[in-house]
Amino acid sequence: MNKKTTKKVVLPYTVLLVFMVVFYFVWASLNQEIHKMTYDEFISEVNNGAIKEVVITPSSGDGIYEINGKLVNYKENESFYLKVPLSSESLSVIYSAQKKNGFKLDTHSDPGNSLILTFIVQFLPIILILGVGWYFLTKQMGSANKSMDFGRSRAKLSDSNHKVKFDQVAGLDEEKEEVKELIDFLKNPKKFTDMGARIPKGILLFGPPGTGKTLLARSVAGEANVPFYYISGSEFVELFVGVGASRVRDMFKQAKQTAPCLIFIDEIDAVGRQRGTGLGGGHDEREQTLNQLLTEMDGFGANEGIIVMAATNRPDVLDPALLRPGRFDRQITVNLPDLKGREEILKVHAKNKKFSAGVNFHNIAKRTVGLSGADLENMLNEAALLTVRRNKKAITMAEIDEAHDRVLMGPAKVSHKYTEKEKRTVAFHEAGHAVVGIKLEGANEVQKITIIPRGEAGGYNLMLPREETYLSTKTELLETICGLLGGRVAEELTFHEITTGAHNDFEKATKIARAMVTEYGMSDLGPVQFEQQQGSVFLGRDYNKSRNFSGQVAFEIDQEMRKIIDECYKKTTKILTDNHDLLNLIANTLLEHETITKEQIDYLVKNGCLPDEDGEIDASDFKEASLEDLTVDELKDLAKEKNIKGYSKMNKEELIDSLNEKDK
């Protein structure tokens, strides 16, 4: 039980106990029957032997004694009381009677000589009553303060001991160049104002999740050594109208007190969506919050030293007023990292981990196309966890391969049992993808094949583009469709039967074919765009969307899609029919080893078998081929790592020769 819970439980019971004690004494005093007696009456009762017990107490140190007691004929709640002056005569009478009759006699010390007793008797009840009253009063005031605190800013100030620097942000070279002038402005704003330059008041970072938008914002504040306020867009939106706007005002008020500083609003689309959209419309709480944000940003002075950075994955839903000059007047796209960026990210996240000598981050980066920085960090963390689980002292490529598969497809279901028929079907299905990838230049290249179930898939085939490009040709798209259809065609040719295993392949192939017809103009319908990416339904954009083509054109679109798929299916059938021996070779190898990599596939195609039982391949068999597969930039990066002089002026052939010579 934590301290807060203990306090909640113990305090009420303590108050109840004090109340019960006070109530007991009050009740006892109210039910006590006390008879006042004179001194003569008391002496008479003493002489008659009617005394049962006597208690003598000095009153206040002034020579007066209080005498309490009971007579023999008194009931339990009856007693007598009198005050007598202090004298030897009165005391001797009492002591003599006590010796004669044997009644009970007690004498108490003088309370005037006991400060503790005086405090307990006179002040403790008052303190207890005041304490209980103070507790309930402060509790009510605390509730009132919470109500008043409801409109305060929820922005948190980052810990100055955990600042992020640029060297911790990898794969974002162009993005860091864009924000370097913000750092200069925060450090020395006079340099800009003297030139008459106006620094951007707001910077919007947008891109896929996990690409480092928040990390980049933190690094700007860390490099400039200024306070960093961070908040999520959802923390502005509340049920009560006006709370979000109040929090915006308070946030900027705090920021102005610590300027120069940086405010970072994560997931700004939660509060910055377009006004007047949605099915309900209206001027709701979210729109009032956005209005206040627009007003605060537009009201900045030229030298206040406050910069607002925001991040979102959905820039298309933001209100146009938020993106105009003077507010978020600079937008920076934070894309997925390229080969060089992935390698740098891997090296950053590998600093606190132990790797074996055989781990090559350049090769890992080549096999992780499409992964974000967060995915790469997660992959290395999974590899480290697997290493600990396997009781190894360093991370090897085996753990990294397994971690990569876990990130993409989930953990392997080693306990899942195939029937022999299912196992052969999956093996030939995956082998069909591999053969098409080998024989077609534009198809995606197979990097790894496994027939061990992962996630919801019975098998797993890692297929990546041969090179990272920004554009795709029509031939490349058609050959990619052929590669996706290779699994179904292999099943049909081998078993003369088809299964449900190709449903995901068909989904991807159909999507590519439809985009070729309706978006890219790569069909007989000509260079016309019939469809375009639409906003989400919650914005009200495509709820009542009108079609910009007739029913006849829709029929022709379907015909063109079917034509593309049918032609690719026929082409794939011919490729696998002509290379049936290779299909059987790869499938049978999969049945034996369950998992094979690109290097093993290449060796298998060249030699007809795997090199040895351990599956280890001599690097010299593929050294030249692997270098030729690299681009000029990749070769220059390798040459730089191996300290080859003059590499920057070499062409591809000279780079390959120099690298081979260096290895020798």
C-alpha positions in Angstrom: 0.0 0.0 0.0 1.5 3.3 -1.0 1.7 6.4 1.2 -1.2 8.2 -0.5 -3.5 5.2 0.0 -2.3 4.8 3.6 -3.1 8.4 4.4 -6.6 8.1 2.9 -7.3 5.0 5.1 -5.6 5.9 8.4 -6.7 9.6 8.7 -10.5 8.9 8.8 -10.1 6.2 11.4 -7.9 8.4 13.6 -10.5 11.2 13.5 -13.2 8.6 14.3 -11.2 7.3 17.3 -10.7 10.8 18.7 -14.4 11.5 18.3 -15.3 8.3 20.1 -13.0 9.1 23.0 -14.4 12.6 23.4 -17.9 11.3 23.2 -17.2 8.7 25.9 -15.9 11.3 28.4 -18.8 13.7 27.6 -21.3 10.9 28.0 -19.7 9.7 31.3 -19.8 13.2 32.7 -23.4 13.8 31.7 -24.5 10.5 33.4 -22.5 11.2 36.7 -24.6 12.3 39.7 -22.4 14.5 42.0 -23.6 15.6 45.5 -22.0 18.8 46.9 -21.2 18.4 50.5 -20.1 20.8 53.3 -17.1 20.3 55.4 -19.2 19.6 58.5 -21.3 17.1 56.6 -18.1 15.4 55.4 -16.7 15.2 59.0 -20.0 13.8 60.2 -20.0 11.0 57.6 -16.3 10.3 58.3 -17.1 9.9 62.0 -20.1 7.7 61.3 -18.0 5.3 59.1 -20.1 6.0 56.0 -17.2 6.7 53.7 -16.4 4.1 51.0 -13.5 5.9 49.2 -11.9 9.4 49.1 -9.6 11.1 46.6 -7.8 14.3 47.7 -6.5 16.6 45.0 -4.7 19.9 45.4 -6.8 22.5 43.6 -4.3 25.1 42.2 -1.4 25.4 44.7 -3.2 28.1 46.8 -3.9 26.0 49.9 -7.3 24.6 48.8 -7.9 20.9 48.4 -10.6 19.1 46.4 -12.1 16.0 47.9 -14.1 13.5 45.8 -15.5 10.3 47.0 -18.3 7.8 47.5 -20.4 6.9 50.5 -21.3 3.3 51.3 -24.9 3.7 50.3 -24.1 5.5 46.9 -24.9 3.9 43.5 -22.1 3.4 40.9 -22.7 6.8 39.2 -23.0 8.8 42.4 -20.2 10.7 44.2 -19.7 13.6 46.5 -17.5 16.7 46.1 -16.3 19.5 48.4 -13.4 21.9 48.8 -11.5 22.4 52.1 -8.7 24.6 53.2 -5.3 23.0 53.6 -4.7 22.3 57.4 -3.1 19.7 59.5 -6.3 19.3 61.5 -8.4 18.4 58.5 -5.9 15.9 57.1 -5.4 14.3 60.5 -9.1 13.7 60.8 -9.2 12.0 57.4 -6.1 9.9 58.0 -7.4 8.8 61.5 -10.8 7.8 60.1 -9.1 5.9 57.2 -7.0 3.9 59.8 -10.1 3.2 61.8 -12.6 2.3 59.1 -10.3 1.2 56.3 -11.9 3.0 53.4 -9.9 3.6 50.2 -7.8 6.8 50.2 -5.9 8.3 47.2 -3.9 11.5 47.1 -2.9 13.2 43.8 0.0 15.5 43.3 -0.4 19.3 42.7 -1.4 19.8 39.0 0.1 23.3 39.2 3.5 21.6 39.4 2.9 19.4 36.3 3.0 21.4 33.0 2.3 18.2 31.0 -0.9 17.4 32.9 -2.0 21.0 32.7 -1.5 21.0 29.0 -3.4 17.7 28.5 -6.3 18.8 30.6 -6.7 22.4 29.4 -5.3 22.6 25.9 -5.3 19.2 24.2 -9.1 19.1 23.7 -9.0 22.5 22.1 -6.1 21.5 19.8 -7.9 18.3 18.7 -11.0 20.2 17.8 -9.0 22.9 15.9 -7.0 20.2 14.1 -10.1 18.4 12.9 -11.6 21.6 11.7 -8.4 22.6 9.9 -8.3 19.3 8.1 -11.8 19.6 6.7 -11.2 23.3 5.8 -8.0 22.6 3.9 -9.6 19.7 2.1 -12.4 22.0 0.9 -9.8 24.7 -0.1 -7.8 22.0 -2.0 -10.9 21.1 -4.0 -11.4 24.8 -4.8 -7.8 25.2 -5.9 -8.2 22.2 -8.2 -11.2 23.8 -9.8 -9.3 27.0 -10.3 -6.3 25.1 -11.7 -8.5 23.5 -14.4 -7.7 26.2 -16.9 -3.9 26.2 -16.2 -1.5 25.0 -18.9 -0.5 21.3 -19.0 2.7 22.1 -20.8 5.7 20.4 -19.1 9.1 21.9 -18.8 11.8 19.4 -20.0 14.4 18.4 -17.5 17.6 20.3 -18.1 19.7 17.2 -17.2 18.4 15.2 -20.1 19.0 17.5 -23.1 19.2 16.1 -26.6 22.0 17.2 -28.9 22.4 17.0 -32.7 24.8 14.1 -32.5 22.0 12.0 -31.0 19.8 12.7 -34.0 20.9 10.6 -37.0 19.5 10.3 -40.6 18.1 13.9 -40.6 20.9 15.9 -42.1 18.8 18.1 -44.3 16.2 18.6 -41.6 18.9 19.7 -39.1 20.2 22.2 -41.6 16.7 23.7 -41.8 16.5 24.3 -38.0 20.1 25.5 -37.4 19.1 29.1 -37.9 16.5 28.7 -35.2 19.3 27.8 -32.8 21.3 30.9 -33.9 18.2 33.1 -33.4 17.6 31.7 -29.9 21.3 32.2 -29.0 21.8 35.6 -30.6 18.5 37.3 -31.9 20.2 40.7 -32.3 22.1 39.3 -35.3 18.9 38.7 -37.2 17.0 41.9 -36.1 20.0 44.1 -37.2 19.6 42.6 -40.7 15.9 43.1 -40.7 15.2 39.4 -40.9 12.1 37.9 -39.3 12.7 34.4 -37.9 9.9 31.9 -38.5 7.5 32.0 -35.6 6.3 28.4 -36.1 7.9 25.3 -37.5 5.7 22.4 -38.5 7.3 19.0 -38.7 5.3 16.3 -40.6 6.0 12.8 -41.7 5.4 9.2 -41.0 5.3 8.0 -37.3 8.7 7.2 -35.7 10.9 9.3 -38.0 12.2 11.5 -35.2 10.1 14.7 -35.2 9.9 15.0 -31.4 13.6 14.1 -31.1 14.5 16.9 -33.7 12.5 19.4 -31.7 14.2 18.4 -28.5 17.6 18.7 -30.1 16.9 22.3 -31.2 16.2 23.3 -27.6 19.2 21.3 -26.4 21.6 22.9 -28.9 20.3 26.4 -28.1 20.3 25.7 -24.3 16.9 27.2 -23.8 13.8 26.0 -21.9 11.7 23.4 -23.7 8.0 23.2 -23.1 6.2 20.2 -24.6 2.5 19.3 -24.7 0.2 17.1 -26.7 -2.6 18.6 -28.8 -5.1 16.4 -27.0 -4.3 18.1 -23.6 -6.0 21.3 -24.8 -9.3 19.7 -25.6 -11.7 19.3 -22.7 -15.4 18.7 -22.2 -16.0 22.2 -20.8 -16.1 25.1 -23.2 -13.3 27.7 -22.8 -10.9 25.4 -20.9 -8.7 24.7 -23.9 -8.5 28.4 -24.8 -7.6 29.2 -21.2 -4.8 26.7 -21.3 -3.4 28.1 -24.5 -3.3 31.6 -23.0 -1.6 30.3 -19.8 1.0 28.3 -21.8 2.1 31.4 -23.8 2.1 33.5 -20.6 4.5 31.0 -19.0 6.7 30.9 -22.1 7.0 34.7 -22.2 8.3 34.7 -18.6 11.2 32.3 -19.6 11.9 33.6 -23.1 13.9 32.8 -25.1 12.4 29.3 -25.2 10.8 26.7 -27.4 7.2 25.4 -27.3 6.6 21.9 -28.8 3.1 20.8 -29.6 2.9 17.1 -30.5 0.1 15.7 -32.5 -1.2 19.2 -33.3 -3.9 17.7 -35.6 -5.9 16.8 -32.4 -6.6 20.5 -32.0 -5.7 22.1 -35.3 -8.1 20.4 -37.7 -10.0 22.4 -40.2 -12.8 24.5 -38.7 -16.3 24.0 -40.1 -15.7 20.4 -41.2 -17.1 17.2 -39.8 -20.7 16.0 -39.8 -21.8 18.2 -36.9 -19.9 21.4 -37.8 -20.5 24.2 -35.3 -18.3 26.2 -33.1 -17.2 23.6 -30.6 -14.6 23.6 -27.9 -11.9 22.4 -30.2 -12.5 25.3 -32.6 -12.3 27.8 -29.8 -9.0 26.4 -28.7 -7.7 26.6 -32.2 -8.9 30.2 -32.5 -7.0 31.1 -29.3 -3.9 29.4 -30.6 -4.0 31.4 -33.9 -4.5 34.6 -31.9 -1.5 33.9 -29.6 0.8 33.0 -32.4 -0.1 36.0 -34.5 0.3 38.3 -31.5 4.0 37.6 -30.9 6.3 40.6 -30.9 9.4 40.6 -33.1 11.9 40.1 -30.3 10.0 38.0 -27.8 12.3 35.0 -28.5 9.5 32.3 -28.5 9.5 29.7 -31.2 6.7 27.2 -31.6 7.4 23.8 -33.1 4.6 21.3 -33.8 4.5 17.7 -35.2 1.8 15.8 -37.0 1.3 12.7 -39.2 -1.7 14.4 -41.0 -0.7 17.8 -42.4 -3.6 17.5 -44.9 -6.2 17.9 -42.1 -4.8 21.1 -40.6 -6.6 24.4 -40.8 -5.2 26.7 -43.6 -5.0 29.6 -41.2 -2.6 27.6 -39.1 -0.2 27.3 -42.0 -0.1 30.8 -43.3 3.0 33.1 -43.0 3.3 34.5 -39.5 2.1 31.3 -37.8 3.5 27.9 -38.9 5.2 29.6 -41.8 7.8 26.9 -42.4 7.0 23.2 -43.0 9.7 20.6 -42.8 9.0 17.1 -44.1 10.7 14.4 -42.0 10.7 11.4 -44.2 11.8 7.8 -43.7 15.6 7.5 -43.6 17.5 6.4 -46.7 20.4 3.8 -46.7 22.9 6.2 -45.3 20.5 7.6 -42.7 19.5 4.1 -41.5 23.2 3.2 -41.1 23.8 6.3 -39.0 20.7 5.6 -36.9 21.8 2.0 -36.2 25.2 3.3 -35.1 23.6 5.8 -32.7 21.4 3.2 -31.1 24.3 0.7 -31.0 26.5 2.8 -28.7 25.4 1.2 -25.4 25.2 -2.3 -26.8 27.8 -5.1 -27.3 28.1 -6.5 -30.9 30.2 -9.3 -32.3 32.8 -8.6 -34.9 30.7 -10.0 -37.7 27.9 -7.4 -37.4 28.0 -5.0 -40.4 25.6 -2.0 -40.0 25.8 -1.2 -43.7 24.5 -4.6 -44.7 21.8 -4.3 -42.0 20.7 -0.9 -43.4 20.4 -2.4 -46.9 18.0 -5.0 -45.6 15.8 -2.6 -43.6 14.2 -0.5 -46.4 11.1 1.3 -45.2 11.8 1.1 -41.5 11.7 4.3 -39.5 14.2 5.4 -36.8 11.9 4.1 -34.1 11.6 0.7 -35.9 15.4 0.4 -36.1 15.8 1.3 -32.4 13.2 -1.3 -31.5 14.9 -3.9 -33.7 18.3 -3.5 -32.0 16.5 -3.6 -28.6 14.8 -6.8 -29.5 18.2 -8.2 -30.7 19.7 -7.3 -27.3 16.8 -9.0 -25.5 17.2 -12.1 -27.6 20.9 -12.1 -26.8 20.3 -12.1 -23.1 17.6 -14.7 -23.5 20.1 -17.0 -25.3 22.9 -16.3 -22.7 25.3 -14.8 -25.2 27.8 -12.1 -24.4 27.5 -10.1 -27.6 24.8 -9.5 -30.3 25.3 -11.4 -33.5 23.7 -11.3 -36.9 21.5 -14.3 -35.9 19.8 -12.1 -33.2 19.5 -9.1 -35.5 17.9 -11.3 -38.2 15.4 -12.7 -35.8 14.7 -9.2 -34.3 14.1 -7.9 -37.8 11.6 -10.6 -38.5 9.9 -10.0 -35.2 9.5 -6.3 -35.9 8.0 -6.9 -39.3 5.9 -10.1 -38.8 5.9 -10.9 -35.1 7.5 -13.8 -33.2 7.9 -17.2 -34.9 5.3 -19.7 -34.0 7.7 -22.6 -33.5 5.0 -24.7 -31.7 2.7 -24.5 -34.7 2.6 -27.8 -36.5 2.2 -28.1 -40.2 0.8 -31.1 -42.0 3.3 -32.3 -44.7 0.9 -31.1 -47.4 0.7 -27.6 -45.9 4.5 -27.4 -45.5 5.1 -28.3 -49.2 2.4 -25.9 -50.3 4.0 -23.0 -48.4 7.5 -24.0 -49.5 6.6 -23.9 -53.2 4.5 -20.7 -52.7 7.5 -18.9 -51.3 9.9 -20.4 -53.9 7.6 -19.1 -56.6 8.1 -15.5 -55.3 11.9 -16.1 -55.2 12.2 -17.5 -58.8 10.3 -14.5 -60.3 12.4 -12.1 -58.3 15.6 -13.8 -59.6 14.5 -13.8 -63.3 12.9 -10.4 -63.6 15.2 -7.3 -63.3 12.4 -5.0 -62.1 10.8 -7.3 -59.6 11.6 -6.9 -55.9 14.6 -8.9 -54.8 14.2 -11.7 -52.3 16.3 -11.1 -49.2 15.1 -14.0 -47.0 12.6 -16.9 -47.2 11.2 -18.9 -44.3 8.4 -21.3 -44.0 8.2 -20.9 -40.2 4.9 -19.3 -39.4 5.0 -15.7 -38.2 2.0 -13.6 -37.1 -0.9 -14.6 -39.2 1.3 -15.7 -42.2 2.2 -19.4 -42.8 5.4 -18.3 -44.4 7.5 -15.2 -44.8 9.2 -13.8 -47.9 11.2 -10.6 -47.4 11.2 -8.8 -50.8 12.9 -5.4 -51.2 13.6 -3.1 -54.2 17.0 -3.5 -55.8 17.6 0.2 -55.4 15.9 2.9 -53.4 14.3 5.3 -55.9 11.7 8.1 -55.9 10.1 7.0 -59.2 8.9 3.7 -60.6 8.6 2.9 -64.2 5.7 1.0 -65.8 7.9 -2.0 -66.4 9.0 -2.1 -62.7 5.4 -1.9 -61.5 4.3 -4.7 -63.9 7.2 -6.9 -62.8 6.4 -6.2 -59.2 2.9 -7.5 -59.8 4.5 -10.6 -61.4 6.6 -11.2 -58.3 3.5 -10.9 -56.1 1.6 -13.5 -58.3 4.5 -15.9 -58.2 3.3 -17.8 -55.1 -0.2 -18.5 -56.5 1.2 -19.6 -59.9 3.7 -21.9 -58.3 0.9 -23.6 -56.3 -1.2 -24.1 -59.4 1.7 -25.5 -61.5 3.0 -27.8 -58.8 -0.2 -29.1 -57.2 -2.9 -28.2 -59.8 -4.7 -26.7 -56.9 -5.0 -23.2 -55.4 -5.2 -22.1 -51.7 -6.1 -19.0 -49.7 -2.4 -18.3 -49.0 -2.1 -15.6 -51.7 -4.9 -13.3 -50.5 -2.4 -10.7 -49.3 -0.4 -10.9 -52.5 -3.6 -10.2 -54.5 -4.4 -7.3 -52.3 -1.1 -5.6 -53.0 -1.2 -6.5 -56.7 -4.7 -5.1 -57.2 -3.8 -1.9 -55.4 -0.8 -1.4 -57.8 -2.9 -2.2 -60.9 -5.7 0.2 -59.9 -3.2 3.0 -59.2 -1.6 2.4 -62.6 -5.0 2.9 -64.3 -6.7 5.6 -62.2 -3.8 7.6 -60.9 -0.6 7.1 -63.0 -2.2 7.0 -66.5 -0.4 3.8 -67.4 -3.2 2.1 -69.3 -5.1 2.3 -72.6 -7.4 4.9 -71.0 -4.7 7.4 -71.4 -3.0 10.0 -69.1 -6.2 10.8 -67.1 -6.4 10.7 -63.3 -9.8 9.3 -62.4 -9.2 9.0 -58.6 -7.1 10.8 -56.0 -6.4 10.3 -52.4 -9.2 11.6 -50.3 -9.5 12.9 -46.7 -11.1 10.9 -43.9 -14.8 10.6 -43.4 -14.6 12.3 -40.0 -13.7 15.5 -41.9 -16.8 15.3 -44.1 -14.8 15.4 -47.2 -15.9 12.2 -48.9 -19.2 11.5 -47.2 -21.2 12.8 -50.1 -18.3 12.5 -52.7 -19.5 12.8 -56.3 -17.9 10.5 -58.9 -16.0 12.3 -61.6 -16.4 9.6 -64.2 -19.4 7.7 -65.7 -20.5 4.2 -65.2 -19.0 3.3 -68.6 -15.6 4.6 -67.5 -15.8 2.6 -64.3 -16.4 -0.5 -66.4 -13.4 0.3 -68.5 -11.3 0.9 -65.4 -12.2 -2.6 -64.2 -11.4 -4.0 -67.6 -8.0 -2.4 -67.7 -7.2 -3.7 -64.2 -8.2 -7.2 -65.2 -6.1 -6.9 -68.3 -3.0 -5.9 -66.3 -3.4 -8.7 -63.8 -4.1 -11.3 -66.5 -1.1 -10.3 -68.6 1.2 -10.4 -65.5 -0.3 -13.8 -64.5 0.5 -15.3 -67.9 4.0 -13.9 -67.8 4.6 -15.3 -64.4 3.3 -18.7 -65.5 5.7 -18.7 -68.4 8.7 -17.8 -66.1 7.9 -20.5 -63.6 7.2 -23.1 -66.3 10.6 -22.4 -68.0 12.4 -22.5 -64.6 10.6 -25.4 -63.0 13.8 -27.1 -61.9 14.9 -23.9 -60.1 11.5 -23.8 -58.4 11.9 -27.4 -57.2 15.5 -26.7 -56.0 14.5 -23.7 -53.9 11.4 -25.4 -52.5 13.1 -28.6 -51.6 15.9 -26.6 -49.9 13.3 -24.7 -47.9 11.7 -28.0 -46.9 15.0 -29.1 -45.6 16.4 -25.9 -43.9 13.1 -24.0 -43.4 14.9 -20.6 -43.7 17.4 -19.4 -46.4 18.9 -16.0 -46.9 19.7 -14.0 -50.1 23.3 -15.1 -50.0 22.3 -18.7 -49.8 19.7 -18.3 -52.6 22.4 -16.7 -54.8 24.8 -19.6 -54.0 22.0 -22.1 -54.7 21.3 -20.6 -58.1 25.0 -20.6 -59.0 26.0 -24.1 -57.7 22.8 -26.1 -57.4 23.2 -26.7 -53.6 24.1 -25.0 -50.4 27.8 -24.8 -49.6 28.0 -26.9 -46.4 25.9 -28.2 -43.6 26.3 -25.0 -41.5 25.2 -22.9 -44.4 28.3 -20.7 -44.2 29.2 -19.1 -47.5 32.7 -18.0 -48.5 32.5 -14.3 -49.0 34.9 -14.5 -51.9 32.3 -16.2 -54.0 30.1 -13.1 -53.9 32.5 -10.3 -53.2 32.6 -8.9 -56.7 28.9 -9.5 -57.4 27.9 -7.8 -54.1 30.1 -4.8 -54.9 28.6 -4.5 -58.3 25.1 -4.5 -56.8 26.0 -1.3 -54.8 25.4 2.2 -56.1 28.3 4.6 -56.5 27.4 6.4 -53.3 27.3 3.2 -51.4 30.7 2.2 -52.8 32.1 5.6 -51.8 30.9 5.1 -48.3 32.7 1.7 -48.1 35.8 3.3 -49.6 35.7 6.0 -46.9 35.4 3.4 -44.2 38.4 1.6 -45.5 40.5 4.8 -45.9 41.0 4.6 -49.7 42.6 7.8 -50.9 41.0 9.7 -53.7 37.7 7.7 -53.6 35.6 10.8 -54.2 36.9 11.2 -57.8 36.6 7.5 -58.8 33.9 6.0 -61.0 32.2 2.8 -60.2 34.7 0.4 -61.8 37.6 2.1 -60.1 35.9 1.9 -56.8 35.3 -1.8 -57.1 38.9 -2.4 -58.1 40.2 -0.4 -55.2 37.9 -2.2 -52.7 38.9 -5.6 -54.0 42.6 -4.6 -53.8 42.1 -3.3 -50.3 40.5 -6.6 -49.2 43.5 -8.6 -50.7 
